[in-house]
């Protein structure tokens, strides 16, 4: 899909659901070969943003390709990943977009230390290319799956330390990912501790954006499964902590929550009104007393709505733990359980 096709629908959707920040893909996120950005499409995008009073430099947070691994040591794969990364940065520059969010990579083919060095090396190389303008490379926090890089604040801090131009690198905090990785946000005390650690290790000045997602999986489960706001294990109080943190005001906060629903025939369909309701909910949380009847009602309703999914995924996590710990299985009829796929975002 071209940038114009993607952004054309995105900007109208943004307007429709009363959002003031949005994400998009600049090209297909699941294939290597993509057509170049059409200059006419770029003009239409810029004009469309202006028409709806959208400032892409401040509120647009594109998501990078899921294929790119800037930590790969193989020369051919390294070039392929870098070329795609650089191409996205140049597209951002042409569209007036200042932030570019991407998954750092993984160290499946190398050591973590070498992977971190390679990521920084690729960022530095892209920064030296004038066609990337002043676009900021925004590293996304990850859920610590296998050899994924970015599941700890330390990983991201080490990448930033090796980047020469510190003004052009930052971090996007994904609430589901950090929760899955073992950083708690649920109570005021836990939230304060996590944000202090972020500030101590990475620096709050390097926080450029947030992905707002609840989690279907329990705390420190290392499962990347997004849930609608308030329905997951994070719960409404975590998001109350975030939206009432004045240090984060003005940063783009992008929803990546699932919007799949079933129609009257049982067929899966997208219900984009979910995002409109979640935006309204998050705005309502600003200044709300967590001891108020309204907050407690919302909290209870949302937790009830997500109870089935929490129980299902929580059961999967516990079964895996038991298997890993060698806990004997109870005798009885065997059941086939298929784990959910991890989210890509």
N, C-alpha and C positions, 0 to 999 in steps of 0.2 A: 504494500500500500504506500502511495506517495505521501510526503509530508503534508501536502495540501489536502488530500483526501482524509487523512487522519485528523489533522487540525481543524479542517472545515467542520466536521461533525463534533469534535471536541469543544470548540469555542461556543457552538450553539447549545450543546449539552450543558456547558458551564453556565451559560446565561440562563438556561431553563431551570436549573436546580439551584440558582442563586449562589453559586460558588464564587470565590474570589481567588482561587488557586487551582491549578490543574496539571495533570501529567499527560504525556502522549509518547508514542513511539515515532521516531523520525524516519523510520523505514521498517521493513519486516524484521521482527526481533528473532526470528527462527530460521533465517537463511542468510548465507554469506553474500550472494550476488544480488545487488539492488540497483535500480536505475539511479542516475544522478538526480539531485534536486533541481527541478525545473524552476528557472528564475521567475517565470510568471506565477507559479504556485507560491513562491516566497512572497511576491508582491501581494497576492490575494490574501495570504495569511496575515501579513502585517496590516493590510487595510481592514481585514475582518476584526482583528484585535482592537484596532483604533475605533472602529464602529461601535464596539461593545465596551469601550473604555477598559480594555484589558491591557495591562502593562506586562508583556512577556518577559522582560528582563527581571521583574520582581516576583512574579507569581507562577511562572511556568517551570516545571521540573520534569524534563524528558527522562525516560527510562532507557538505559542502554540495552544492547542485544544480550540475550541469554547465552549466546554462543561464545562470546568473547571471554578469554581467560588471559589477562595480561601477565600472569605469573608463569606461563608455559615456557620452558627453556628451549624447546625444539625450534630451530631457526625458521623453518617454513610456517609452523603454527604461530610462532611469535609474530612474524610479519603479517600473517592473516588477521590476527587479533588486533595488532596495532593499527593496521590500515582501516579496519572497521571503526575502531575507537576514534582515530583522527578524523575520519569522514563524518562521524556524528558531531564532533566538536566544530567542524567547519560548517555543518548544517545549522547548528545552534547560532553561530556567529552571523550567518546570512539571514536568519530569522529574528535576530535581535534578542535571542535567549541567552541569559547569563549563567545559568546553572545547568549542569549535566550530571544526572545521577546514574551510577552504575555499580554492579557487583564487583568487588575487587578481583576475585579469581580464586583459584585453588592450587594447592601444592601437591597434587596427585603424582606429578612427574618430577618433582624436585623436593628440596627441603623447604620448610616454612620460611626460614631466614632468606634463602635464595629467592623464593617466590615474592617475598616482600620487596627485596631489592629490585627485582625485575619489574614489578608494578610501578615503583617509583621511577625507575629508568624510563619506562614507556611514557609516563606522565610528563617527565622532564623533556623528553624528545618532542612530544606534542606541543608543549608550551613554547618551544623554540620555533615552531612553525607559525609565521605571521597569519596564515589563513584561519587559525583557530581563535584569532582575536584575543579577547580577555576572558573567554569562557572559563568558568570555575569547574574543575573536576571534583564531583561530590561522591565520596566513598560511602556506600551504604553499609550500615551495621548488619551483620548476618546472624544466623541461628546456630552456628558452630556444628555444622553437619560434616562429619568426616574430616577431610583436609581443607575444608573451606577456610579461606583467609577473611578476617573481618568479624569473627565471632567474639572477639574480645576487644575492649577499648585499646589494649596494648598493641594489638595488631595494627590498628588504624593509626595510632600515634607513631609507630615505627615507620609506617609509610610516609606520613606527613613530614617526619623528621628528615627523610631522604629527598623530599621534593625541594628543589631550589627556590621556586617562587611560591612562598607560603600564602600569598594573596590569591593564588589561583587553585587552591585545594581546600576541601572542607569535608564535612560529614553530614549524612542524612541519618537520623535516628529512626529506625523502624521499631515501633512499640512491640509488635508481635515478635520480631526477631530478637530484640534484647531480652525480652521476658523468657523466651525459649532458651536463650543462651545463659540465663542465670542472673539477670539484672532485674530486681523487683521494682515495680512502680505503683503497687496497689495502695499502700497506706501513705499518709504524709511523711512518716518517718523513713519508710523504705524508699520512697521517691526522692526525698532529700539526700539520702545516702548514695543512691545511684547517680544523681546529678552531680553530687560533690565528686564522686569518683570520675565521672566524665570530665569535669572541669580540671581535676588534678592531673589526669592522665592525658587527655586530648586538648582540653581548653574550650570553654563555652564559646569563645570567639570563633571557633572553627565549626560550630554547629550552624548549618546553612538551611536545613529543612527537616521536616518530620513526615514519616509515613504513619498514618493513624489507623491501626488495625488491632482488634481484639484477637485473642488466641483460643482456638478450639482445643489446644493441647495444654497440659499443666505446666506450671513453673519449672524451668530448668530441664525441660523434656527434650530439648534440641530438635523439636518438630516444628517445621514452618507451615502452620495451618492457620490461615487468617479467618477471623470470625467478625460478624457485624458488631458494632460498638455496643458494649454493655452486655452482650450475650455470652461472652467467653470467660475464660479463667482470669483475665485481667480485671474485668468488671468495670462498672461505671466510675468508681472512685479513682481509678488510675487516670482516666481521661479528665476528671474534675481537677486532679492535681496538675495536669499538663496545661489545660486551657486557662487556669488561674495563676500560672507562673509567668509573671510579667517579663521575665528575662527572655521568654520565647515569643512574646507578642511581636508581630510583624514578619515572622518567619512563615514561609509557605508550609501549610499542613495539608497533606494530600491523602485522601481516603483510598485504600486498596482493598476494601471489604467486599466479600462476595455478594452478588446481586442476583444469583440464580433463583428462580422460583418455578413452580409447576403450574401449568394452566389447567383448565377443567378436564382436559384429556390426559393429564399426567405427564405432558411433555415439558421438558425444561425450557425456560425462556428467561430473558433478562428483564429485571424490574429496576429500571434506573431511578425510580422514585425512592428507592432505598437510600441513595446518596443524599437526596433532598431532605429526607427525614433525619438522616444522621447529621447533616450540616446544621439543621435547626436545633437538634438535640445538643450538639457541642456548643452552639452559641448560647443556648439556654443555661448550660452549666456554668457559664462565666458569672461569678458572684453568687451562685446558688449556695445556700446553707445545706450541708450534707445531713443535718439533723432535721431538715424540714420534711413535712409530709409529702410534698411534691417529689423531692429527691428519692425518698424511700419507696414511693410508689413506682417511680420510673425504674429504680434499681431492681425491685422485686419482679416487675413485669418483664424486663429484659432478661433477667436471670432465668425466669421460668421459660421464656421463649427459646433459650439456648440450652436448656437442661439436657435434652436428649442427645445433642451433639457432644456436649461435655462428657456425658457418661460414656458414650460410645468411644470417643477418642481416648478418654482417660483410661478406659478398660484396655485399649490396645497398648498404651504406654506401660501399664502395670503388668500386662502379660509378657511384654518384652523384658521388663526388669526381672520378672520371676525366672524367665528362661535364661537370662544372662547370669543370674545368681545361682542357677542350678536348683531352683525350688521344684520339688517333685510335683508332677501333674496329678490332679484328682482323677480317679477312674470314672469313666462314664462315656457317653456318646461323644465322638469327636465332632468338633465344629470347624468349619472352614471360615477363617476370618481374613478378609483382605484389607490391608492397610490403605488409608487414603494417600494419594500422591501429595508430595509437598508442593506448596505454592511456589511459583517462579518469581514473583515480585519481590 
